[in-house]
Amino acid sequence: MKNTRLTQLNTHRDAWVEINLDSIAHNVSEFRKNIPADKKILGIVKADAYGHGASMVAPIMLASGIDMLGVASIDEGLDLRKDKINCDILVVGAVPVWSFEIAAENDISLSIFSDKHLEACKQAYERTGIKPKVHIKLDTGMNRIGLEPDYAVEYIKKVQNSDFVDFKGIFTHLANAETVDETKKQFDCWNSIINSINTEGLLLHILNTAGSMTYDVKSNMVRMGIAIYGLYPDLADNLKFKPDLKQVMGLKGRITNIHIMHKGSGISYGYSYVADKDIKVATIPVGYADGVPRALSNKIYAELNGQKIKQIGNITMDQMMFDITGVDANEGDIITLLDDKDLSIDNWANIIGTINYELTCRLKVRLPRVYVR
């Protein structure tokens, strides 16, 4: 194994997720060199950095060119603060009004988009003497959360005139960055609002990873999400750039058993695989409770001692099996399910018709993390 910054293999599991911190630094650098120097980058570390471990990867991101971090909840921001991450942090999702006070006390910026939020800011300031830092979230077409466009200019001016908030920025989120016509509608809405107000000193951010690779629009900060972790979003055809990314996450397990399975025998629950000849089978302690979708059963490959091997039988809660016929292997040898070469998590996503984001977030339930350089 490479030099490790942190190893957790003493957790008594023969399976682990391997996070390459050098690849984090590489991906941020690749993205940064394609973004205008005067634009800031907000790195998204919500959902424990998409399953990569937010507190561990955040320092590498910040040292590599990320300016601030984005999380989904106050609790995620507080976890970073507990781990001495002292940069600007923005909660990009909605938060309950009763948490505004603790956000202010911990220097965590909030997304606001209603009069109720503004009143909560006032109450938090009156109780703490600290002006909550806020970014206004606009709903330009995502129809999830955010300020309605018809009320946006009036609301923004109201916030600008409030002496109990520290107004930091305005943002929105693209719903269809891969679709030019739909994205243009959001840009038109965004520009109409931004051009109607005084934006001096404000951070303006609308472009996510896919949008940053595809479009130009009035803003001074972009949000880097999935690209940090070496994976590409769905993209339009007219890319401005496509960075050379390296998948950060690997998945490995040690062989716990090897045996011969005879011709005509079935394997695992339901016998979804029946051997047409005698084969050698290896078992590793990784299953769907670890985040590997059961729908991948009999459809994925892995690597063992430099050779490609096929997963066979239904993936069970805690274990899965591979046909290792013809491979010189012993119990304790490592089977690699995911790496930054041929074993991409995108392959898994394509097989079951989902997105890479979902799968990286799944692989965090009980697998220890090993951080390598």
C-alpha positions as CSV (number, residue, x, y, z in Angstrom):
1,M,0.0,0.0,0.0
2,K,1.1,3.6,-0.6
3,N,2.1,5.9,2.2
4,T,-0.9,6.6,4.3
5,R,-2.0,9.7,6.2
6,L,-4.5,7.7,8.1
7,T,-5.2,4.0,8.2
8,Q,-8.2,2.4,9.8
9,L,-7.5,-1.3,8.9
10,N,-7.4,-2.1,12.6
11,T,-11.2,-1.9,12.6
12,H,-11.2,-5.7,12.1
13,R,-12.7,-5.5,8.7
14,D,-11.2,-7.2,5.7
15,A,-12.8,-4.6,3.4
16,W,-12.3,-0.9,3.1
17,V,-12.7,2.2,0.9
18,E,-9.4,3.8,-0.2
19,I,-9.3,7.6,-0.7
20,N,-6.4,9.0,-2.6
21,L,-5.7,12.5,-1.3
22,D,-3.2,13.2,-4.2
23,S,-6.1,12.7,-6.6
24,I,-8.2,15.3,-4.7
25,A,-5.3,17.8,-5.1
26,H,-4.9,16.9,-8.8
27,N,-8.6,17.3,-9.6
28,V,-8.9,20.7,-7.9
29,S,-5.8,21.9,-9.7
30,E,-7.2,20.6,-13.0
31,F,-10.5,22.4,-12.4
32,R,-8.8,25.6,-11.1
33,K,-6.6,26.1,-14.1
34,N,-9.7,26.2,-16.3
35,I,-11.5,28.8,-14.2
36,P,-10.7,32.5,-14.5
37,A,-8.3,33.6,-11.7
38,D,-10.7,36.2,-10.4
39,K,-13.4,33.7,-9.7
40,K,-13.6,31.9,-6.4
41,I,-14.4,28.2,-6.0
42,L,-16.8,26.8,-3.5
43,G,-16.1,23.1,-2.9
44,I,-19.1,20.9,-2.0
45,V,-18.5,18.5,0.9
46,K,-22.1,17.7,1.7
47,A,-23.0,14.0,2.5
48,D,-19.6,13.6,4.2
49,A,-17.9,14.8,0.9
50,Y,-20.0,12.4,-1.2
51,G,-18.9,9.6,1.1
52,H,-15.2,10.5,1.0
53,G,-14.9,11.9,4.5
54,A,-15.4,15.7,4.7
55,S,-13.0,16.5,7.5
56,M,-10.2,14.5,6.0
57,V,-10.5,15.8,2.4
58,A,-11.3,19.4,3.2
59,P,-7.7,20.5,4.2
60,I,-6.4,19.0,0.9
61,M,-9.1,20.9,-1.0
62,L,-8.4,24.2,0.7
63,A,-4.6,23.8,0.2
64,S,-5.2,23.1,-3.5
65,G,-7.3,26.1,-4.5
66,I,-10.8,25.8,-3.0
67,D,-11.8,29.1,-1.3
68,M,-14.8,28.0,0.8
69,L,-16.9,24.9,1.5
70,G,-20.6,24.0,1.0
71,V,-22.6,21.6,3.1
72,A,-26.2,20.5,3.2
73,S,-27.0,21.0,6.9
74,I,-25.9,22.9,10.0
75,D,-24.8,19.6,11.5
76,E,-22.4,19.0,8.6
77,G,-21.0,22.5,9.2
78,L,-20.6,21.9,12.9
79,D,-18.7,18.7,12.3
80,L,-16.2,20.6,10.2
81,R,-15.8,23.3,12.9
82,K,-15.2,20.6,15.5
83,D,-12.4,19.2,13.3
84,K,-10.8,22.7,13.2
85,I,-11.8,23.5,9.6
86,N,-11.9,27.3,9.8
87,C,-12.6,28.5,6.3
88,D,-15.9,30.0,5.2
89,I,-18.7,27.4,5.2
90,L,-22.1,27.8,3.5
91,V,-25.2,25.6,4.1
92,V,-26.6,25.4,0.6
93,G,-29.8,23.7,1.7
94,A,-32.7,24.9,3.8
95,V,-32.3,24.9,7.6
96,P,-34.8,25.2,10.5
97,V,-35.1,28.7,11.9
98,W,-34.3,27.5,15.4
99,S,-30.8,26.7,14.2
100,F,-29.9,30.2,13.0
101,E,-28.4,31.1,16.4
102,I,-26.0,28.2,16.5
103,A,-25.0,28.9,12.9
104,A,-24.1,32.5,13.8
105,E,-22.2,31.4,16.8
106,N,-20.1,29.0,14.7
107,D,-19.5,31.3,11.8
108,I,-21.6,29.2,9.4
109,S,-23.3,31.0,6.5
110,L,-27.0,30.3,5.9
111,S,-29.2,30.1,2.8
112,I,-32.2,32.3,3.2
113,F,-35.2,32.9,0.9
114,S,-38.2,34.0,3.0
115,D,-39.4,36.6,5.4
116,K,-39.5,33.9,8.1
117,H,-35.7,33.4,7.6
118,L,-35.0,37.1,7.8
119,E,-37.0,37.4,11.0
120,A,-35.0,34.4,12.4
121,C,-31.8,36.3,11.5
122,K,-33.0,39.3,13.5
123,Q,-33.8,37.2,16.5
124,A,-30.5,35.4,16.4
125,Y,-28.7,38.7,16.2
126,E,-30.7,40.1,19.2
127,R,-29.8,37.0,21.3
128,T,-26.1,36.7,20.3
129,G,-25.0,40.0,19.1
130,I,-23.6,38.3,16.0
131,K,-24.9,39.1,12.6
132,P,-25.7,35.8,10.8
133,K,-23.9,35.4,7.5
134,V,-26.3,34.8,4.7
135,H,-26.6,34.0,1.0
136,I,-29.9,34.4,-0.7
137,K,-31.1,31.3,-2.6
138,L,-33.0,32.1,-5.8
139,D,-35.3,29.5,-7.4
140,T,-34.7,30.1,-11.2
141,G,-36.2,26.9,-12.3
142,M,-35.1,24.0,-10.1
143,N,-38.4,24.2,-8.2
144,R,-36.9,22.8,-5.1
145,I,-36.2,25.6,-2.6
146,G,-35.5,29.2,-3.1
147,L,-36.9,32.7,-3.5
148,E,-39.6,33.2,-6.2
149,P,-38.2,35.4,-9.0
150,D,-41.1,37.9,-8.9
151,Y,-40.3,38.7,-5.3
152,A,-36.5,38.5,-5.6
153,V,-35.5,42.1,-6.2
154,E,-37.7,43.4,-3.4
155,Y,-36.4,40.7,-1.0
156,I,-32.8,41.3,-1.9
157,K,-33.1,45.0,-1.3
158,K,-34.8,44.3,2.0
159,V,-31.9,42.1,3.1
160,Q,-29.4,44.8,1.9
161,N,-31.2,47.3,4.2
162,S,-31.2,45.1,7.2
163,D,-28.6,45.9,9.9
164,F,-28.8,42.6,11.6
165,V,-27.4,40.3,8.8
166,D,-24.0,40.0,7.2
167,F,-25.1,39.7,3.5
168,K,-22.5,37.6,1.7
169,G,-24.0,36.4,-1.6
170,I,-26.7,35.3,-4.0
171,F,-26.9,31.9,-5.7
172,T,-29.1,29.5,-7.6
173,H,-28.8,26.0,-8.9
174,L,-29.0,24.7,-12.5
175,A,-31.6,21.9,-13.0
176,N,-30.5,20.9,-16.6
177,A,-26.9,22.0,-17.2
178,E,-26.7,19.4,-19.9
179,T,-29.6,21.0,-21.8
180,V,-28.8,24.4,-23.4
181,D,-32.4,25.7,-23.9
182,E,-33.5,24.9,-20.4
183,T,-30.4,26.4,-18.9
184,K,-30.7,29.6,-20.9
185,K,-34.1,30.1,-19.3
186,Q,-32.5,30.0,-15.9
187,F,-29.7,32.3,-17.0
188,D,-32.2,34.8,-18.3
189,C,-34.0,34.7,-15.0
190,W,-30.7,35.1,-13.1
191,N,-29.5,38.0,-15.2
192,S,-32.8,39.8,-14.9
193,I,-32.5,39.8,-11.1
194,I,-28.8,40.4,-10.8
195,N,-28.9,43.3,-13.2
196,S,-31.6,45.0,-11.2
197,I,-29.7,45.2,-7.9
198,N,-26.4,46.5,-6.5
199,T,-24.1,43.4,-6.3
200,E,-21.0,45.2,-5.1
201,G,-19.2,43.0,-2.5
202,L,-21.5,40.0,-3.1
203,L,-20.5,36.5,-4.1
204,L,-22.6,35.5,-7.1
205,H,-22.7,31.8,-7.9
206,I,-24.9,29.9,-10.3
207,L,-22.6,27.5,-12.1
208,N,-22.1,24.0,-10.7
209,T,-19.5,21.5,-12.0
210,A,-21.3,20.8,-15.2
211,G,-22.3,24.4,-15.7
212,S,-18.7,25.6,-15.2
213,M,-17.5,23.2,-17.9
214,T,-20.1,24.4,-20.3
215,Y,-21.2,28.0,-19.9
216,D,-20.3,31.6,-19.2
217,V,-22.7,33.7,-17.1
218,K,-22.4,36.7,-14.8
219,S,-20.9,35.4,-11.5
220,N,-17.7,35.6,-9.5
221,M,-17.8,32.2,-7.8
222,V,-18.4,28.6,-9.1
223,R,-19.3,25.5,-7.2
224,M,-17.2,22.4,-7.7
225,G,-18.9,19.2,-6.6
226,I,-18.5,15.8,-8.2
227,A,-15.3,16.8,-10.1
228,I,-13.4,17.1,-6.8
229,Y,-13.8,13.4,-6.4
230,G,-12.7,12.6,-10.0
231,L,-16.1,11.9,-11.6
232,Y,-17.9,13.7,-14.4
233,P,-21.5,15.0,-14.3
234,D,-23.9,14.7,-17.2
235,L,-22.5,17.2,-19.7
236,A,-23.7,19.1,-22.7
237,D,-22.0,18.7,-26.1
238,N,-20.5,22.2,-26.2
239,L,-18.0,22.0,-23.5
240,K,-15.6,24.8,-22.8
241,F,-13.3,22.4,-21.1
242,K,-13.1,18.9,-19.7
243,P,-10.5,18.5,-17.0
244,D,-8.4,15.4,-16.7
245,L,-9.8,13.9,-13.5
246,K,-8.7,11.0,-11.4
247,Q,-11.3,8.9,-9.5
248,V,-10.5,9.4,-5.8
249,M,-12.4,6.5,-4.3
250,G,-11.3,2.9,-4.5
251,L,-12.9,-0.2,-2.9
252,K,-11.0,-3.3,-1.8
253,G,-11.6,-6.5,0.1
254,R,-9.4,-9.4,1.2
255,I,-10.3,-12.9,0.3
256,T,-11.8,-14.8,3.3
257,N,-12.4,-18.1,1.5
258,I,-11.4,-20.0,-1.6
259,H,-13.1,-23.2,-2.7
260,I,-13.9,-25.3,-5.8
261,M,-17.5,-25.1,-7.1
262,H,-18.5,-28.0,-9.2
263,K,-20.3,-28.0,-12.6
264,G,-24.0,-27.7,-12.2
265,S,-23.8,-26.1,-8.7
266,G,-25.6,-22.8,-8.0
267,I,-24.1,-20.1,-5.8
268,S,-25.6,-17.6,-3.3
269,Y,-29.3,-16.9,-2.7
270,G,-31.6,-17.9,-5.5
271,Y,-28.9,-19.6,-7.6
272,S,-28.9,-16.7,-10.1
273,Y,-25.5,-18.2,-11.3
274,V,-25.0,-21.9,-12.0
275,A,-21.6,-23.1,-13.0
276,D,-21.2,-24.7,-16.5
277,K,-17.9,-26.2,-15.4
278,D,-15.8,-26.7,-12.3
279,I,-14.6,-23.2,-11.1
280,K,-12.6,-21.7,-8.3
281,V,-14.6,-19.3,-6.2
282,A,-13.3,-16.5,-3.8
283,T,-15.4,-14.7,-1.2
284,I,-14.8,-11.2,0.2
285,P,-16.7,-9.5,3.1
286,V,-18.4,-6.8,1.1
287,G,-22.1,-6.7,0.4
288,Y,-25.2,-4.5,-0.2
289,A,-25.1,-3.4,3.5
290,D,-21.8,-1.7,2.6
291,G,-23.4,0.2,-0.2
292,V,-22.7,-2.1,-3.2
293,P,-26.1,-2.3,-4.9
294,R,-27.6,-5.9,-5.1
295,A,-28.7,-5.0,-8.7
296,L,-25.1,-5.3,-9.8
297,S,-25.1,-9.0,-9.1
298,N,-23.5,-11.1,-11.9
299,K,-22.8,-7.8,-13.8
300,I,-19.5,-6.4,-12.5
301,Y,-15.8,-7.3,-12.7
302,A,-12.9,-6.8,-10.3
303,E,-9.1,-7.2,-10.3
304,L,-7.1,-9.9,-8.5
305,N,-3.3,-10.1,-8.8
306,G,-3.4,-8.3,-12.1
307,Q,-6.2,-10.3,-13.6
308,K,-9.8,-9.5,-14.4
309,I,-12.4,-11.6,-12.5
310,K,-16.2,-11.7,-12.6
311,Q,-18.5,-11.4,-9.7
312,I,-21.0,-14.3,-9.6
313,G,-24.2,-15.0,-7.8
314,N,-26.4,-12.6,-5.9
315,I,-24.6,-10.0,-3.8
316,T,-25.6,-10.7,-0.2
317,M,-25.9,-8.3,2.7
318,D,-22.3,-8.9,3.9
319,Q,-20.5,-10.9,1.2
320,M,-20.0,-11.5,-2.5
321,M,-18.3,-14.1,-4.6
322,F,-16.0,-14.1,-7.7
323,D,-14.9,-16.6,-10.2
324,I,-11.1,-16.7,-9.9
325,T,-10.5,-19.7,-12.0
326,G,-7.0,-19.6,-13.5
327,V,-5.8,-17.0,-11.0
328,D,-3.0,-17.8,-8.6
329,A,-4.5,-16.5,-5.3
330,N,-4.6,-17.2,-1.6
331,E,-6.8,-16.3,1.3
332,G,-5.9,-12.8,2.4
333,D,-5.1,-11.5,-1.2
334,I,-6.8,-8.3,-2.1
335,I,-9.6,-8.0,-4.7
336,T,-10.1,-4.5,-6.1
337,L,-13.6,-3.6,-7.0
338,L,-13.1,0.1,-7.8
339,D,-10.0,2.1,-8.8
340,D,-8.9,5.1,-10.8
341,K,-8.1,3.0,-13.9
342,D,-10.5,0.5,-15.5
343,L,-12.8,-0.1,-12.5
344,S,-14.7,3.2,-12.5
345,I,-17.8,3.7,-10.4
346,D,-19.3,5.1,-13.6
347,N,-19.5,1.6,-14.9
348,W,-21.6,0.6,-11.9
349,A,-23.9,3.6,-12.4
350,N,-24.4,2.8,-16.1
351,I,-25.3,-0.8,-15.3
352,I,-28.1,0.1,-12.9
353,G,-29.2,3.3,-14.5
354,T,-28.2,5.8,-11.8
355,I,-25.6,8.5,-11.3
356,N,-22.1,8.2,-9.8
357,Y,-23.0,10.6,-7.0
358,E,-25.5,8.2,-5.5
359,L,-23.0,5.3,-5.5
360,T,-20.2,7.2,-3.8
361,C,-22.6,8.3,-1.1
362,R,-23.7,4.7,-0.6
363,L,-20.3,3.4,0.1
364,K,-20.0,4.8,3.6
365,V,-22.2,2.8,5.9
366,R,-19.7,0.7,7.7
367,L,-16.6,0.5,5.5
368,P,-13.5,2.0,7.1
369,R,-11.7,4.7,5.2
370,V,-8.0,4.5,4.4
371,Y,-6.4,7.7,3.2
372,V,-3.3,7.4,1.0
373,R,-0.9,9.8,-0.7
